[in-house]
Amino acid sequence: MTTLQKISEKFDRVCLATPADNRDILDFFSSIAMDTQALQLRYERAPDFFTFIAEQGMPAAVHLYRNDDGSIGGITSLSTRNCLVNGKKAAILYAGDLRVSTKISRKTRVQWRRHYAEFTANYRKCEDLGCPDYMYTVIMDGNKEALRAFIKPKANPVYRKLMDFNSINIIGQACRPICNLINRKRLKHTDYQIGWADNSDFSMLKQFLYNENKGKKIGTNYSLSGNGELERRLQQWNNFAVDSFVIVRQNGKIIACLAPWSNGSSRRIVVERAPLALKILGSLLPLCGRMAIKENHELKTLYLTCLEIDSGKPQHQRVEIFG
């Protein structure tokens, strides 16, 4: 029996999910919205809840918290990521999908808190999660329910703030044809060569990604020896390949890259409630050739993954490169 199983078996309302739980999890997940005051989003993960977790990192596990009648009262997913911490290889566990139903029974809620506390005290021993070195999660500042549940002075476990970050959503560009003409004109006055990658660029691309991440306090491990995060993503991410990358070169050397990618086959974002300003702006998007933003409709997303710009460049050049 593994450490993860031993911890779970101490609580009769807690279990490790299997593919047989997929339908119950999907029903539960779609009934819980992420409320950030101004914007309320619902995440849909059909047809397979576990696909998105595998895209995030492996090995992985999902904990379920069952109510008196056997229904799901809460859920937590765990995935291990290949990282570099101050340039050294480290496995970092990400705790995501922290969802609790408003209908969770009292006994299940108590067990959920106790189980989560015991797990966080022992996650480094969990061999089926790769014995992670660190563990973190992300909490939105506007998610008041999550803040009340986790950020308490006497809570167990105690959360310590790692960093703030902003998620920037680009929903449109005014006067796009004019912007394109300006950008092309600027490009003529530089020595940048921009284009899509192909398989012959793999080694150079991997070296560039590794070099840019090894200098970060927390970076992604695009290992140069054996399989690293780039190989894992190429294997796990749907419709993702070397030719998904846009590469910027200067004098034959890669100075920047990004890989636009959509994971719509594993996770869809549905707008349940939107502020009036976003509704008005969203209704105008079809005039620019974009899909409207409507409540109870999917919010189509394209992520600019693997975005790295040569850290040796001065700030104004870093901004200019992908202008």
N, C-alpha and C positions, 0 to 999 in steps of 0.2 A: 504494500500500500504506500502511495506517495505522500509526501508532506502535505500537499494540497488536499488530498482526499482525507487525511487524518484530521485536518483542521475543520473541514466541512462536516465530517461525521459526528462532530461534537454537538451539532445543532440539528434537531429533527426537522426544522423548516428550511434548511439550506441544502442545496444540492448542486452538483456540477452539471451543466446542460450538455445534452447530446443532440445529434441531428434529429432524433425523434421529437424533441421539444420545439422544433423550428416553427410550426404553425402557431402554437401557443405564444411563443415569443413575439412573432410578427403581429399578432392581434394585440398583445399588450403594448408593444412599442408604438404602434400606430395610434393608440388611445392616449398617449402621453405627449403633451406639447411642451416645447422649450419656450418659456415666457420670459422675455427680456424687456418687459414693460411696453416699449413702443412697438416691438415686432414680436409676433408669436409664430414660431415655426414648428412643423411636424416632420419628423424624419421617417421615411418609409424604406424598408430594407428587403422587400420581397424581390425575388422568390426565395433567396437563401440568406438568412440573417448572418450567418457565419462568414460569408464571402468578404464583406467589408473589413471584418476584424483581421482576416488573413492578409488583406491588402495593407493594413496598418503595421503589422509586425507578427513574427512567429518566433517561438511557440506562443500559443494563446490559450485562454480558457474563459468560460462564462459561468458566473454564479447566479443561481435563481433563488428567490426567497418566496416560498409558497404560503398562502393563506390557509385558514382553517378548512375551507372547502377545496383546497388543492389548486386554486387559481394563483396566478403570479401576482405577488404584491410588490416585488422589486427585482432589480437586475443590476449586475455589474459585469463589464467585460474587461479582460486583461490581455495585453499584447506586449511582447518583448521586442525592443528595437536595438539595432546595431548602431552604437554611437561611439563618439570620441569625446572624452572629458579631459580638457587641457591637453589634447593630443594623444591621450592614451585610450586604448580600446576599453569599452565598458558596455555592459548590457543594462538598458534602462527600461523598466516596466511602466507602461502607460495604463492607468485605470480610467476607462471611459464608459460611456453608456450608463452613467450613474442615475438610474431612474427609480423613483418610488411612487407608487400609486396613492392617490388620496384615499383609496379604499383598503389600504394595507391594514391587516388586523394588528391589534396591540402586541400580541405575543410575537408575531413575525417582525414587527418593527424593532422590538427589543433584541431579538436574535440577530437581525440585520446589523444593528450597531455593534453588538458584541463580536459577531463574526468578523466584521470589517476591521475592528480594532485588533483582534488576534491575528488576522491575516497580515496586516501592515507591520505587526511586530515580528513576523516570521517569514516574510516573502523571500528573503535572501536564501532561505533553506529549501525553497520550492524548486526541486530539480526539473520537474516537468515544465517549468517556466524559464529554465536556463539559469537558475540561481542568480537573479538580477542583482546588480550592484546598487541601483537606485530605483526609486519609484516616484512618479509624479502624476498629476492630473491637471485639467484645465477647468476653471470656473469662470463663467461670464460675469462681468461686473453687474450687469442688469438682471441676472437670474437670482432674484431675492430668495426663492425657495432653497436653492442650492447653498447660498450664503448662510442662511439660517441653519441649514442642516450640518454644514461642515466647519464654518468659521466661527468657532466659539472659544473663549479663553480657556475654559476647563474641559474642552472636548477631548475625547480619546478615539483616534489619534489626534495629535496637535498638528495643524497645518502650518507650514512655514512658507512664506511668500518667496518664490524663486525670481519671477520677473513679470513685468507688464508687457503685453503685446497688443497690437492693433490688427484686426482683420479688416483689410480694405476691400470693399466690394465696388467694382467698376461696372455700372449698369448701362452706360452709354457714353458716347462722345459727340459733342456738338460739332457741327461743320466738319464731319469726318473727311470728306474729299479735300477740303482746304488744308486740314492738318496733315494729310498724307503728302500733299504737294510740298508743304513746308519741310516735312521730315526728309523727303527725297532730296530737296535742295541742300539741306544741311549735310546729308550723307556724302554728297559729292565733294565737300570740302574736308572730308576725313579720309583716313586710309583703312577704314573698317571694311571687312568683307563679311556679309551676312548671308546665311543660307541654312538649309536643312542638312542635318548630319546623315551619314550613311555608315554601313558596317565598318568601313575602313577607318572611321574616326573613333572607334570604340576605345582603344588603348589610350589615345591622347585625351579623350573626354573623361575617362575614368581617372587619369592622372590629375587633370585640372580639378575635378570635383574633390578628390582626396586632398590636394594641396590647399584648397580654399577652406576645407572643413577642419583640418588638423590644427589651425591656428585659433579656432573658436573655443570659448569656454565649454560649450556643449555643441558638438557638431555631429554630422551623420558619418558613419564609417563606410566610406567607399573604398574598402580594403584593396591594397595593391597586390597582396598575396592571397590567392584563393578567391572564393566567392564573398563579395561584400554586399552592401545595400543596393548597388546598381543592378547586380545580377538578380537579387531577390525581387526587385520591382519589375524587371523585365519578365520574370517568370510568373509573378502573382498578379500583376495589374493587367486588366483586360484592355486590349487595343493599345498597348504601350510597347514601343520598340525603340531601337537606336535612332531610327529616322523620325521619331516623335520630337527630337531635340532641334531647337534653333540654336545655331552656333555663331558667335561673333569672333572673327579672327583679325589679328593685326600682325603683319609681317609673317604670316603663316602660323602664328601662335594663337591658341584659344585664349580669349580674354573675357568671355562671358558665354553663358548658356542658359536656356530654360526649356522646359518641356510642357507645352499646353496639354492638359489631359482632363477628361471628364470621367467620373466614376458613376455615371447615371445608371449603369447596369447593376450596381451594388447598393447605392444609396441615393434616394431622391429627397429633395427638400420641398415641402409644401407650405405655402404661406397661409396660415390660419387667420391672422389678423395683422393689418399693416396700418401705420399712421396715415393721416389724410394726405400729407405732402408726398409720401411715396406712392400712394394710390394715383394722385394726379400726375406725377412724373411718369409712373408706370404706364398710364393710359396713353401717353404721348409717344412711347417708344416705337409703336408700329410705324409712325411717320419716319423713323430713322432705320426702318428695316429690321427692327428687333421685336421680340415677343413681348406682349403686355404683361405687367405684373398685376395679378389679380388674386384676391383671397380665394382659398381652396383650389388654387392652381399650382402646379409645380414651378419652382424657381430654377430655371436651367442654369447650370454652373459649369464653368471651365476654369480649372485651377492651373496657375502658373507654377508648376512643380519644378524642383531641382534648379531654382533660379539662383545663379551665382555670378558675381561680377568680380573681376580681378581686384583683390583687396589692396594691391600695391598701387592702384591708380588713385589720383587725387579725387576728392568728392565730386567736383564739377564734371569730371570725365565719367565717373561711375553713373551719374545721373544721365549724362548725354548718351551713353552707349545704347540704351534701349529706348531712347526718346522717339 
